[in-house]
Amino acid sequence: MFRILFLFAFLSLQIISAKAQTAGPLSQPVTIRFQNDSLNLALLKLQTKANIAFAFDPAILNGLKPVTYNFSDARVSDILKRLFFGTGIGYQLYGNQIVIVKVRNSLITISGHLKDFETGEALIGANIFIQELKTGIMSNQYGFYSLTLPEGDYQLVITHIGYKPETRVVHLDKIRLLKLV
């Protein structure tokens, strides 16, 4: 009887262990705080907190802005996505090790029509200036504009003769139609 009970307990532990392994290191929940940390330090903190092995060349993280985030029971994959958003950095899972790599930035297109709020008339020749990139475009004869930018957060400054300048903050992570009236 003792052998059957021991064998049942052993098999139960093996099944639980197998299920935990299939979830993988990217799925495990972590509560962690980053306060103006470099990405290098943030990864070291996450590595310690989640007991995961990261492999990366610290040089690919040089020059990137410090991060400030609070995560509560967030999956490691979600934490990494937020940390790397708009940086050109990504990751690959190899076994139980996460390898940090430099990736080609995804380009996102935003487009739409600029119109007067009251009349609905197209704003021909309106300027849209992207602060972070120090570049801009002008709307066409239909008030249409189209911008293709790398993923990230941007401030768009829209100006037109006779109108007060307006600033819009956009968070680009997918193709979208942005109404600017």
Secondary structure, 3 states (H helix, E strand, C coil): CHHHHHHHHHHHHHHHHHHHHHHCCCCCEEEEEEEEECHHHHHHHHHHHHCCEEECCHHHHCCCCCEEEEEEEEEHHHHHHHHHCCCCEEEEEECCEEEEEECCCCEEEEEEEEECCCCCCECCCCEEEEHHHCEEEECCCCCEEEEEEECEEEEEEEECCCCCCEEEEEEECCCEECCEC
